[in-house]
Amino acid sequence: MAAILNIDDLERASQFSVDKMTWDFWAGGANELQTVAENTAAFSDYRIRPRYMRDVTVVDTKPKADLFGKKFAIPCGLAPSSMHKLANPDGEIATGRAAKAKNWPMAISSYSSVSLEEAKDAGGDSLLFFQLYVFKNRDTSADLVRRAEKAGFKAVLLTIDSPYLGLRFSERRNKFTLPRGIEPGNFANGRYAGPIDFSVEAKSKSKGPGTNDDLLQEAKPNVIDPALKWHDIMWLKGITTMQVWVKGVMTAEDAELAVQAGVDGIWVSNHGGRQLDGCLPTLHALPEVVAAVRGKIPVHMDGGIRRGADIFRALALGADFVWIGRPVLWGLKYDGQKGVELAEQILEDEFKLAMALSGTASVDQIARAHLTRNIRATWAKL
């Protein structure tokens, strides 16, 4: 087997041993996948301006600020994604162990394939965020939040970009359904009335407008609430002592409203291109969000990160922290916990080298002045 030297190698290697339905579920996105592609391509819109003669004998990759009182190895974490058991029988338990072993932070999806409690036991103090959808049945959402707080999570990560779920053609063509033995761990054993149904047949029952329905939008009590508004942040903060962050902010206007609503942090994200196809890439959304927040709360981002130099670019544009999604699944499929650790190590090594070769010995030295627009890429798009 060929050596795994970068994240692209890991993607190719993982594809050999996965069925088409699962691979399309991971690789797919909304409509024609324009945003999926542009999330990654956007990093090529910026070129690094290196500085030399700056003594990079020692390069410190640790984030410039602690995250919930802990200093991690690198300002990059494992983003929430659903159903890790599709990649490995240990699912999020293996992912959590990899995060803990490499001192990376992790967030877990509401639709994990193990319970949040099992994942927390595996990830320990590396597992920080519990990603949340607010359902029409608020009792379900409130109970999930209480469980997360009791388990020791530090923050609720409220996804705001999914009043209805994106139109994903590959899942329809494949008639996607979860394999026998894999189910949403937080909803197992009939814990809540009307748990989600990861079968394509659920789509015909969707309450989404027009054809905009999805696997998660089954017409049962626990359907995502499309009526969510900024004042609902008060409700969420009123039921927990955990921090409340919002995931899915893509504009300065929403960033300002998030700050006004009292959120503790912002996560710039377009759901990996799985929601609104044709929206701007997260890297392009990042600068206006950072400018609007004006340092009042942390700004994190995900979407398209495949190289250590991508982490560098995002930090230079103002992100405090970045997160990876699909590479985690590729590593998990390739070699379980060790495969995730391999993905982490690749990005750590590349990030450290990018820092050294650009003349930055510590993360707090990375600045906007280290980037310039790639004129050739810009003109190619006109």
Salt bridges, closest charged atoms under 4 A:
ASP9 OD1 - ARG12 NH2 2.54
ASP24 OD2 - LYS20 NZ 2.66
ASP45 OD2 - HIS284 NE2 2.79
ASP45 OD2 - LYS381 NZ 2.72
ASP60 OD1 - LYS62 NZ 2.96
ASP66 OD1 - LYS71 NZ 3.39
GLU117 OE2 - ARG147 NE 2.87
ASP125 OD1 - LYS70 NZ 2.88
ASP161 OD1 - HIS271 ND1 2.91
GLU171 OE2 - ARG274 NH2 3.10
ASP213 OD1 - ARG172 NH2 2.72
ASP214 OD1 - ARG168 NE 3.67
GLU218 OE2 - LYS220 NZ 3.23
ASP225 OD2 - ARG138 NH2 3.52
ASP232 OD1 - ARG138 NH2 3.36
ASP232 OD1 - HIS231 ND1 3.79
ASP264 OD2 - LYS237 NZ 3.16
ASP302 OD2 - LYS247 NZ 3.75
ASP310 OD1 - ARG307 NH2 3.00
ASP310 OD1 - ARG313 NH1 3.29
